[in-house]
Structure formats: C-alpha cells, structure tokens
Amino acid sequence: MDKLGLESPKTIEDAEAIVQAFIEKDPGENGEGKTVGFVCDPELSGECGYSSEYLMDIVFAANGAYPKQWIEDENGEVSYGSVLPQAKDALAKLKSMYERNILDQNFLLRTSVNNIELITKGLCGSFFGPWWAANNPLMEAIAANPDAVWEPFLIQTDDDGSTSYYSQNPTYKYVVVRKGYEHPEIACKIINGLFDYVRYDGTYNSEFEEYYQNNVDPTARPLAINVDYSYALTKCYHELTDVLSGKKEPEDLDLLEYSYYRSCKAYLDNTDSATPEEWAAYTSRITACSLLADAKTNKVESLYFDETETMGTQWWKLRQMEKEYYLQIVTGERDIDAFDEFVTKWYENGGETITQEVREAVR
C-alpha cells in the first residue's frame, strides 16, 4: 500500500481497489499473474459458531445479507437469510469480484493450509478475517518475512459508516462424557482448572503464562472448548490498555491478561526486534481491538440455533443445495438469476415447513 500510495480502506470497494492494484501493479514483485486476490473459503460465509478467516461475511453484510442465519426480515417475520433478496445482491457482488480476479480464481480447490501458504509466501496481500487473524495465520507470515507490515482495518457496511454483523451462538461447543463413565466430574475439573483456578486464583503459573504468550492453538488444550465471559474480548482490551497507560498496575491483572500484557509491553519496548508472538499479541489484543472499541457497529440478531423436526431429515440436503448454487453463481457456472430458482427449490424441498417450525419455536 505504501509503495503504491494507497490509502486505508473503509469500504468493500476500497478493499477491492487495493487488491486489484496488488494484482495488476505487483508491488510485491511476485511476477506477472502470480499475485492472488482475496483468498476465500468455499463455505463463503460463517454459520452460528465463532467467525473464521477467509469468509465473505463482510461482503454479504455490505449488501444487507446474512446467509445461514435466521433473522428478522423486512416484514418482521423470522426468515432464513440465505433465501432473502439481499443474498442475491451479495452473490452478484461476489460474482463480479471473481470475474475481475479480485477473488482467488482457485478458491474452490484450496484448503485452509493452502490459503495460509499463499499468505506466508507473500502471494496474497489481503484477506478478510477476525480480530485474532494476527495470531493465525499472520504470526507465521511475520516469522517468514519479518519486514512485512500487516495492518487490520475495519470495513464499514452501511451508508452511515457503521459495520453490521450477525450475533453468535453463545453455546455452540459442548464437552460430552460417555454414559456410564466412572468419573464424569473429571471434565468439570479440567474446565475449572483451565478457566477458573489457574486464571483467577491470583497465583501466576509460569507454564500457563507461556501458553498464552506463545499463542498456542486452543485445540492443544485437554478439552478444545472455550468458557469465558460473553464480553471477554472487550474486558481484556480495557484491562490491557489501563495498565499500559498507567491507570492500573500489572499486578492487578489476572493470568490471561497479565500474559498478554507482558507480550504487548515487550513489543512496545523494542518494536524493531519483537518476536512474531509479541507482534501477534499486540496486533490482535490492542491494534485490532482498538478498532472494534472505537467502531460504530450494528448487531443483527441471529434468532434460532436449534434444530426443528424437519431439519433432522431435510436440512443437510438444503444446505448442500445452497452451497452448490452459491458457488456455481459466484464462479459463473450459473447466471445470477439462478438464485431465484434456488429459492423456489429451497422452499419446495422442506424450506417452507422448516421456516414455519422456526417461527413457531421463536414465538
């Protein structure tokens, strides 16, 4: 961006222009035709769980669309976002991006590992991701190229400058214990140990501190689940900024925040020689979170996360149909008007019944 004199993006169109400039003017000197546009997960959009990287949710939101979410439509009824007219507008946008190479032309063939390789090798200079993208994949990208400068930007979706997003399911992961297991309480003890005793009992544990500082993947835990406050991210950000600004003492922090504080402080004390882990901690917990803290946002409520009776037999078929139509439209295999055909089929093959069941359930 600096080499090309480009300004920070505020809208989807700004982001498109930057990526197009990366591809056409090749500031990274990859060679003609080698720079890739936005990497993209074939799922296109997230579901009810925690948001992931390489999804196009922000593009959908910029068109007022929230696929895979049960939301309130313009008539005040609960409807499935994937079949609402706004989704058609968003697909037309993504189709245009694909036609102009702004979307990775081979995204249907990529795995998450492939996308990370494109980013770490400098072949992809921009992607959509959540606040923690600095930890994964960018910590690896910084390790591969310490001179790279990665910056987070919050893209606005609405004309008033705000960013709209759909709410998350607060309980979408579970720890399951086999029926008849002699000591089911062990699961509770592990969770208490990970999220209560070690973090809040006031005794700093060097191994857990190192775990947080090194951004160890959560799946490396004895139980791959996160149990925390719904406002944990905001709480951590304010705790860190209070200490870094001198309003609080480091000793006032719990273990998690204290671990991040030490990494952030190390980064600030010696930015030029900071480790990738220190850079990632500061960029995710301070730089990205400051954008969220200062942003004007609009939460669109997802209203249903359960499974209706008809979903039990028909939902997988409808989801498969949705994915096929969406991907075929974006990649040009089908015309944009095929969306209308998809909507008709969706309602005829169980969608109508499921919609009525969901509406009954949320009343």
Steps between C-alpha positions, in 0.01 A plus 500: 500500500782740586685422177188571294389801706172338597286626788344286773183320387167596650255321272485175305566701184814648656623152588426380146701787351799418721497132410460584131803727525698223670416261216553737208798706625674223693663708778619176661691413182356150482496505121216551256192295581634359826341734754171356625190699594294441812542143616156355561363202688257299284241535777485871406332597828505397864236314692395527864842438652794730546597687184791371294745636247469520124121534503295759313262591784600866476408507129162345577443744786584795273203389292274449802528122473562245777504152346466194724338718769138508614431872515207739498404594144357830378148381593597425858490123444779256579655386172806315379754755381634286217173523304425870549541745206800670660697178464452519123653849498797376701554204266496738204773699672710190568445384141635834378801473731572150369473611138753777565746262675452687828391168647755219476420317177586165657323543833282194440813285496668652805510371854568721799862383487527611136363844589751537781782408260392772256506755782829395659675486161389853417280395207187635669510844658149532640226285648187532712534368852412553866694695761717200585634458144830646623550177695402272215614522224694824526735397781634242257514760221702738718737219593553428130546866410583726798496808272135449410260757644151361557226735618137432598223720365133497593283516189173692522190339354237772534458847350529663842853359541404222739585131475220245528554142610290206612502379860665175601362192669631536858504123561595312188763261639448233762706256703342155480571220746420138419198362680609282788851650518624458858620857552298751295607773742847497343367705206376767741830496690700554182277792397521649850877465488534664159252782540460565873771388739808574292365824365328654801652360817773764500791257472693543179592174333804535273394218268154642440651848460731366230205322340312827458809697394585251225148501358469123519215370288192441722461150356814407692306526825387184682147606402466712185236736635500859619304603810504872564300819546296609199693829515840335556666669203393850604593429863849389404556802274399752765705324768808509279460862395444606861831346603693619193375854563591486870144500636554156656794293614599176323447315828130586478457279194382140489730242344362522146515879485838505677645262242380717214621810682854365518497421129352839408748682724790308346376599155472868594840504669679372191276503195778447247620173655173369643424132453210393277316393817542845655391669179195273474397564860517878458340507156207279599439615857573872455509613136203298375301531821544878502325509163212299645485709817475826305275372223139575431345154471158351447423150625243307297353237729514138390179364648519122482782250555307180572371225269137457404338166426520539122857622522590159637428338163516779241749759620814334363343482154398865509844604621665303220268660246579843640874448480485369142285786372703765682834375371372444147362855489820658633725309260277563197377147447147633554353839427406726791131438429556137599464634854125529444489137390692403813256685726202326339661157537605576855144574609356206305744248649432560867596863542140617532426250776826575681435874484160451662652275768767758580243778522292291740808424709604864548155639579 
